[in-house]
Amino acid sequence: MKHTINIFCNNDYVGFIEIDLDSNNAKLNYDDNWKEIGFELSPHLKFNKEIDSNSIKKFISNLLPEGKGLEFVSEILQISKANKFALIEAIGNETAGAITFTSNKEIVTSFREISNEELTQRIINRDSINITLWDKKTRLSLAGVQDKLPLVVLDDNNYGIGEGRIASTHILKFEKINNSYLVLNEYFCMKLAKLCGLDVAEVEIKKFATQNVLFVKRFDRELLINEDGSFEVLKKHIIDACQLLNLDVAVKYEKVYTDARGEANFKNLFEYSKLSTNKILTKLNLLKWTLFNLCINNFDAHAKNISFFVNKRSLELSPLYDLVNIAMYPDIHNEFVMAFGDEFDSNKIGTFDMVGFCVHTNIQPRLIKNELSSIIANIKKNIETIKNETLSLCDENEINFLESLEKNILLTCKKHENMIQTLVDDYKIYKKEYE
């Protein structure tokens, strides 16, 4: 027995996935017209090549929520967490990127307006009523473990939940009980990255009652207002690095086991950047992302926290997102999820480990030294400005957190500034000894 799931990109029919219910194997069948006008959904889902069933499963798994979010969706829909195809069929109207998965033969469009008052009440009560459940239907269709809500934002007090041609324009992210000031942390780091010259998603903090909510403008969406006042949302296709590397979501971290490392590493990430139309620029921007994360102690910069635009002509790095200083939460961990050389521990990364990073990524140490020095200089130049601009959003406790965050980043920058002084010479020594 077989089951079919239709795939659309905006309003265009892409093809269908055919699942064998006995074996759970899947086939991706591209529509002939889509082959003419469209693009391959990932480098591993080719037009004119037999596609491995596991590659399809991996692609799908990376579109689904994780952790408690996945458990909630599974419970509400009464679909096993292991049944990835059934889950994507049920919630696939609003995945990351431009692709819609549905049992229907056409795109179903809906829009439900939400008042500022209703949204406020739901945010206040989200511990008792899951924030993603609206009108008895789950709206959690985004990957990741943090609570988030896809929302249509038309103006400051005009919100809604939509699907089809009226997809979400923003992602709302909320505080975690265990991670105090997480919203403030991400806002600060994202704004700092922008002033340091990195291309980042637009973020804004809005307060609902006493609660901070981070509004992240989706770079995979474009709001289109028609002459008659109606509107629709154009979707842009993106894939994350797990999809780029053909990895299952379960191996988004480089440490697969305590004594084994996986494929989600800098070496592979930089290697696959060669698929980009502008190889040099993509590699440079990836390097800036890596070094900025090093400076702000973003230990959680895994393979799902970096994405790429995909279209008929190119594969290009998307704006950056999920930039957070994890060192502010010492109870979590102090290890990067991708190793610099062979070192994960942030407290142990030194010049020798950066030499290893140079070797693995095939990047000259002088470039790394120059880019890291530039990022550190820009952080020092702009961090006070960002802090002062953010103070107006803060109460006394939040101000204290901001000052601690600033101090942590500056101390980290000083440490790495000292570390790279001998990088070029140490690289030359390595080349002499081992090559």
C-alpha positions as CSV (number, residue, x, y, z in Angstrom):
1,M,0.0,0.0,0.0
2,K,1.3,3.5,-0.9
3,H,0.5,7.0,0.3
4,T,1.2,10.3,-1.6
5,I,2.1,13.7,-0.2
6,N,2.0,16.7,-2.6
7,I,4.6,19.4,-2.6
8,F,4.2,23.0,-3.6
9,C,6.6,26.0,-3.7
10,N,4.4,29.1,-3.2
11,N,1.7,28.4,-5.8
12,D,3.7,26.1,-8.1
13,Y,3.4,22.3,-8.0
14,V,6.8,20.7,-7.3
15,G,5.8,17.1,-7.3
16,F,5.0,14.4,-4.7
17,I,6.5,12.0,-2.2
18,E,5.3,8.4,-2.5
19,I,5.6,6.4,0.7
20,D,5.5,2.6,0.8
21,L,3.6,2.0,4.0
22,D,5.0,-1.5,4.4
23,S,8.7,-0.6,4.1
24,N,8.4,3.2,5.0
25,N,10.6,3.8,2.0
26,A,9.9,7.0,0.0
27,K,10.3,8.3,-3.6
28,L,10.5,11.9,-4.6
29,N,8.9,12.5,-8.0
30,Y,9.5,16.0,-9.4
31,D,6.8,17.4,-11.7
32,D,8.1,17.9,-15.3
33,N,7.0,21.5,-15.4
34,W,8.8,22.2,-12.1
35,K,12.0,20.8,-13.6
36,E,11.7,23.5,-16.2
37,I,10.8,26.4,-14.0
38,G,12.0,25.4,-10.6
39,F,15.1,24.1,-8.7
40,E,16.3,21.0,-6.9
41,L,15.1,21.2,-3.2
42,S,18.6,20.4,-2.0
43,P,22.0,19.3,-3.4
44,H,21.0,15.7,-2.5
45,L,17.5,15.7,-4.1
46,K,18.5,15.9,-7.7
47,F,16.2,16.2,-10.7
48,N,17.7,13.5,-13.0
49,K,19.2,11.1,-10.5
50,E,17.7,8.4,-8.4
51,I,17.1,9.8,-4.9
52,D,17.9,7.7,-1.9
53,S,15.0,7.2,0.4
54,N,17.1,8.1,3.4
55,S,18.0,11.5,1.9
56,I,14.3,12.3,1.7
57,K,13.8,11.2,5.3
58,K,16.7,13.4,6.4
59,F,15.4,16.4,4.5
60,I,12.0,16.0,6.1
61,S,13.3,15.4,9.7
62,N,15.1,18.8,9.6
63,L,11.8,20.6,8.9
64,L,10.1,19.2,12.0
65,P,10.1,20.6,15.6
66,E,12.5,19.0,18.1
67,G,12.4,18.0,21.8
68,K,9.2,19.0,23.7
69,G,7.8,20.7,20.6
70,L,7.9,17.5,18.7
71,E,6.4,15.6,21.7
72,F,3.5,18.2,21.9
73,V,2.8,18.0,18.1
74,S,2.9,14.2,18.3
75,E,0.5,14.1,21.2
76,I,-2.0,16.7,19.8
77,L,-2.1,15.0,16.4
78,Q,-1.9,11.5,17.7
79,I,0.9,10.7,15.3
80,S,4.0,8.9,16.4
81,K,7.2,11.0,16.6
82,A,8.9,8.4,14.4
83,N,6.3,8.9,11.6
84,K,8.1,11.8,10.0
85,F,6.0,11.7,6.8
86,A,2.7,11.8,8.6
87,L,3.9,14.7,10.7
88,I,5.1,16.8,7.8
89,E,1.8,16.2,6.0
90,A,-0.1,17.4,9.1
91,I,1.9,20.5,9.8
92,G,3.7,21.1,6.5
93,N,1.8,24.3,5.5
94,E,4.3,26.5,7.3
95,T,7.7,24.9,7.3
96,A,11.0,26.9,7.1
97,G,11.5,28.0,3.5
98,A,9.1,27.9,0.6
99,I,7.9,24.3,0.5
100,T,4.4,23.2,1.5
101,F,3.5,19.5,2.1
102,T,-0.1,18.6,1.9
103,S,-2.6,15.8,1.0
104,N,-4.5,18.4,-1.0
105,K,-4.2,18.9,-4.8
106,E,-3.9,22.7,-4.3
107,I,-2.7,25.2,-1.7
108,V,-5.2,26.0,1.0
109,T,-5.0,29.6,2.2
110,S,-6.4,30.9,5.5
111,F,-6.0,33.8,7.8
112,R,-7.1,34.4,11.3
113,E,-6.7,37.8,12.9
114,I,-5.4,38.1,16.4
115,S,-5.9,41.1,18.6
116,N,-3.1,42.5,20.7
117,E,-5.1,41.7,23.8
118,E,-5.6,38.1,22.7
119,L,-1.9,37.6,21.9
120,T,-1.0,39.2,25.3
121,Q,-3.2,36.8,27.2
122,R,-1.8,33.8,25.4
123,I,1.8,34.9,26.0
124,I,1.0,35.4,29.8
125,N,-0.7,32.0,30.0
126,R,1.7,30.0,27.8
127,D,2.8,27.8,30.7
128,S,-0.7,26.4,31.1
129,I,-1.9,26.6,27.4
130,N,0.8,25.8,24.8
131,I,1.4,29.0,22.8
132,T,1.5,27.1,19.5
133,L,-2.1,25.8,19.9
134,W,-4.7,28.0,18.3
135,D,-8.3,27.1,17.5
136,K,-7.5,23.5,18.4
137,K,-4.8,23.3,15.8
138,T,-1.1,23.3,16.4
139,R,0.9,26.1,14.7
140,L,4.3,24.7,15.6
141,S,5.9,23.9,12.3
142,L,9.4,25.2,12.8
143,A,12.5,23.3,13.5
144,G,14.4,23.7,16.8
145,V,13.7,23.2,20.5
146,Q,12.9,26.7,21.8
147,D,9.3,27.8,22.1
148,K,8.4,29.9,19.1
149,L,5.3,31.0,17.2
150,P,5.1,31.8,13.5
151,L,3.0,35.0,13.1
152,V,1.7,37.3,10.4
153,V,2.7,40.8,11.5
154,L,1.0,43.6,9.4
155,D,1.8,46.5,11.7
156,D,2.5,47.1,15.4
157,N,-0.9,46.0,16.6
158,N,-2.2,43.9,13.7
159,Y,-1.4,40.2,13.9
160,G,-2.7,37.0,12.6
161,I,-2.1,33.3,11.9
162,G,-2.1,32.3,8.3
163,E,-1.1,29.6,5.9
164,G,-1.0,29.1,2.2
165,R,-0.6,32.4,0.4
166,I,-0.7,34.2,3.8
167,A,2.2,32.6,5.5
168,S,3.9,34.0,8.6
169,T,6.2,37.0,8.3
170,H,7.8,36.8,11.8
171,I,8.9,34.3,14.4
172,L,8.1,35.1,18.0
173,K,10.6,33.7,20.6
174,F,9.9,33.6,24.3
175,E,11.8,33.4,27.5
176,K,12.6,30.0,29.0
177,I,12.1,29.3,32.6
178,N,15.7,28.1,33.0
179,N,17.4,30.6,30.7
180,S,16.8,34.0,32.3
181,Y,17.0,36.9,29.9
182,L,17.4,34.7,26.8
183,V,15.3,37.1,24.7
184,L,17.5,40.1,25.8
185,N,20.6,38.0,25.2
186,E,19.7,37.1,21.6
187,Y,18.5,40.7,20.8
188,F,21.8,42.1,22.1
189,C,24.0,39.7,20.2
190,M,22.1,40.1,17.0
191,K,22.3,43.8,17.1
192,L,26.0,43.7,18.0
193,A,26.6,41.4,15.0
194,K,24.9,43.8,12.7
195,L,27.0,46.7,13.8
196,C,30.1,44.4,13.3
197,G,29.1,44.2,9.6
198,L,27.5,40.7,9.6
199,D,24.3,40.1,7.7
200,V,21.7,39.2,10.3
201,A,17.9,38.8,10.6
202,E,16.0,41.8,11.8
203,V,15.0,41.6,15.4
204,E,12.9,43.6,17.8
205,I,11.9,43.3,21.4
206,K,8.2,43.8,22.2
207,K,6.8,43.7,25.7
208,F,3.5,42.0,26.4
209,A,2.4,42.8,29.9
210,T,5.7,42.1,31.8
211,Q,7.1,39.7,29.3
212,N,9.7,40.3,26.7
213,V,9.1,38.7,23.3
214,L,11.7,38.6,20.5
215,F,10.2,39.4,17.1
216,V,12.4,37.9,14.3
217,K,11.5,39.1,10.8
218,R,11.6,36.1,8.5
219,F,14.2,36.4,5.7
220,D,12.5,33.5,3.9
221,R,9.3,35.6,3.6
222,E,8.3,38.8,1.7
223,L,5.0,40.6,2.5
224,L,3.3,41.8,-0.7
225,I,0.6,44.4,-0.4
226,N,-1.8,44.5,-3.5
227,E,-3.4,47.7,-4.9
228,D,-6.8,46.7,-3.5
229,G,-5.4,46.5,0.0
230,S,-5.2,42.7,0.1
231,F,-1.9,41.0,0.8
232,E,0.0,37.8,0.4
233,V,3.3,36.5,1.5
234,L,6.0,35.2,-0.9
235,K,8.1,32.4,0.4
236,K,11.8,31.9,-0.3
237,H,13.3,28.5,-0.2
238,I,16.1,27.8,2.3
239,I,17.9,24.8,3.6
240,D,19.9,24.5,6.8
241,A,23.4,23.0,7.0
242,C,22.0,19.6,8.0
243,Q,20.1,19.5,4.8
244,L,23.1,20.9,2.9
245,L,25.3,18.1,4.3
246,N,22.6,15.4,4.0
247,L,22.4,14.8,7.8
248,D,19.6,13.7,10.0
249,V,18.6,16.2,12.7
250,A,19.8,13.7,15.3
251,V,23.4,14.5,14.3
252,K,23.3,18.3,14.1
253,Y,26.1,18.3,16.7
254,E,29.6,17.2,15.8
255,K,29.8,15.0,18.9
256,V,27.8,12.0,17.9
257,Y,29.0,9.9,20.8
258,T,31.5,10.6,23.6
259,D,34.3,9.0,21.6
260,A,33.1,9.6,18.1
261,R,32.7,12.7,15.9
262,G,30.2,13.2,13.1
263,E,29.9,15.1,9.9
264,A,28.5,18.3,11.3
265,N,31.8,20.0,11.4
266,F,33.6,23.1,10.1
267,K,35.6,21.1,7.5
268,N,32.4,19.8,5.8
269,L,30.6,23.1,6.1
270,F,33.3,25.1,4.5
271,E,33.8,22.4,1.8
272,Y,30.1,22.5,0.8
273,S,30.2,26.3,0.6
274,K,31.9,25.7,-2.7
275,L,28.4,24.9,-4.1
276,S,27.7,28.6,-3.8
277,T,27.7,30.8,-6.9
278,N,30.0,33.2,-5.1
279,K,32.4,30.8,-3.4
280,I,34.8,33.3,-2.0
281,L,32.2,35.6,-0.5
282,T,30.2,32.6,1.0
283,K,33.4,31.2,2.6
284,L,34.3,34.6,4.0
285,N,30.9,35.2,5.5
286,L,30.9,31.7,7.0
287,L,34.2,32.5,8.6
288,K,32.8,35.8,10.0
289,W,29.9,33.8,11.5
290,T,32.4,31.3,13.0
291,L,34.6,33.9,14.5
292,F,31.8,36.1,15.8
293,N,30.3,33.0,17.6
294,L,33.8,32.4,19.1
295,C,33.9,36.0,20.4
296,I,30.4,36.0,22.0
297,N,30.6,32.4,23.3
298,N,27.8,31.1,21.2
299,F,28.5,27.4,22.0
300,D,25.2,26.3,20.3
301,A,26.1,27.2,16.8
302,H,25.2,23.8,15.3
303,A,24.4,22.7,11.8
304,K,20.7,23.9,12.0
305,N,21.7,27.4,13.1
306,I,23.1,28.3,9.7
307,S,21.0,28.3,6.5
308,F,21.3,28.9,2.7
309,F,19.0,30.3,0.1
310,V,18.3,27.9,-2.8
311,N,16.9,28.9,-6.2
312,K,17.3,28.0,-9.8
313,R,20.5,29.9,-10.2
314,S,22.4,29.7,-6.9
315,L,23.0,28.6,-3.4
316,E,23.8,31.5,-1.1
317,L,24.2,32.0,2.6
318,S,21.2,33.5,4.3
319,P,21.2,36.2,7.0
320,L,22.4,34.9,10.4
321,Y,20.2,34.0,13.3
322,D,20.2,32.4,16.8
323,L,23.2,34.4,18.0
324,V,23.3,33.9,21.7
325,N,26.0,34.0,24.4
326,I,25.6,30.6,26.1
327,A,28.4,31.4,28.6
328,M,25.8,33.4,30.5
329,Y,24.2,30.2,31.5
330,P,27.1,28.2,33.1
331,D,24.8,25.4,34.2
332,I,24.3,24.4,30.5
333,H,27.8,23.7,29.1
334,N,31.0,25.5,28.0
335,E,31.8,23.5,24.8
336,F,31.3,24.5,21.2
337,V,29.2,22.1,19.2
338,M,31.8,22.3,16.4
339,A,35.4,21.7,17.3
340,F,38.2,24.3,16.6
341,G,40.9,21.9,15.4
342,D,40.2,19.0,17.9
343,E,39.1,21.2,20.8
344,F,35.5,21.8,21.9
345,D,36.1,23.3,25.3
346,S,35.9,27.1,25.1
347,N,38.3,27.4,28.0
348,K,41.0,25.4,26.3
349,I,40.9,26.7,22.7
350,G,44.4,28.2,21.9
351,T,46.6,29.0,19.0
352,F,47.3,25.3,18.2
353,D,43.6,24.6,17.9
354,M,43.2,27.6,15.6
355,V,46.0,26.2,13.5
356,G,44.0,23.0,13.3
357,F,41.0,25.0,12.2
358,C,43.1,26.6,9.4
359,V,44.1,23.1,8.2
360,H,40.6,21.6,8.3
361,T,39.0,24.5,6.5
362,N,41.8,25.3,4.2
363,I,41.9,28.9,5.2
364,Q,45.1,30.9,5.5
365,P,46.0,31.9,9.1
366,R,46.6,35.5,8.1
367,L,43.0,35.8,6.9
368,I,41.7,34.4,10.1
369,K,43.9,36.7,12.1
370,N,42.8,39.7,10.1
371,E,39.1,38.9,10.3
372,L,39.1,38.0,14.0
373,S,41.0,41.2,14.7
374,S,38.4,43.2,12.7
375,I,35.5,41.6,14.5
376,I,37.1,42.2,17.9
377,A,37.8,45.8,17.0
378,N,34.2,46.3,15.9
379,I,32.8,44.6,19.1
380,K,34.9,47.0,21.2
381,K,33.8,50.0,19.2
382,N,30.1,49.2,19.2
383,I,29.2,47.2,22.3
384,E,28.7,50.2,24.5
385,T,26.4,51.8,21.9
386,I,24.2,48.6,21.8
387,K,24.1,48.4,25.5
388,N,23.0,52.1,25.9
389,E,20.4,51.6,23.2
390,T,19.0,48.5,24.9
391,L,18.8,50.0,28.4
392,S,15.5,51.7,27.7
393,L,13.9,48.3,27.3
394,C,15.2,47.1,30.7
395,D,14.4,47.0,34.3
396,E,17.1,47.0,37.0
397,N,17.7,43.2,36.9
398,E,17.9,43.3,33.1
399,I,20.4,46.1,33.3
400,N,22.6,44.0,35.5
401,F,22.4,41.1,33.1
402,L,23.3,43.4,30.2
403,E,26.4,44.7,32.1
404,S,27.5,41.1,32.8
405,L,26.9,40.1,29.2
406,E,29.0,43.1,28.0
407,K,31.8,42.2,30.4
408,N,31.8,38.5,29.4
409,I,32.1,39.3,25.7
410,L,34.9,41.9,26.2
411,L,36.9,39.5,28.3
412,T,36.5,36.7,25.7
413,C,37.6,39.1,23.0
414,K,40.7,40.0,24.9
415,K,41.6,36.3,25.4
416,H,41.2,35.6,21.7
417,E,43.0,38.7,20.7
418,N,46.1,37.5,22.7
419,M,45.7,34.0,21.3
420,I,46.0,34.9,17.6
421,Q,49.2,36.9,18.0
422,T,51.4,33.9,17.1
423,L,48.9,32.2,14.8
424,V,50.8,32.8,11.5
425,D,54.2,31.7,12.9
426,D,52.7,28.6,14.6
427,Y,51.0,27.6,11.3
428,K,54.4,27.8,9.6
429,I,55.9,25.5,12.3
430,Y,53.0,23.1,11.8
431,K,53.5,23.0,8.0
432,K,57.2,22.3,8.5
433,E,56.7,19.4,11.0
434,Y,53.7,17.6,9.5
435,E,53.8,18.3,5.7
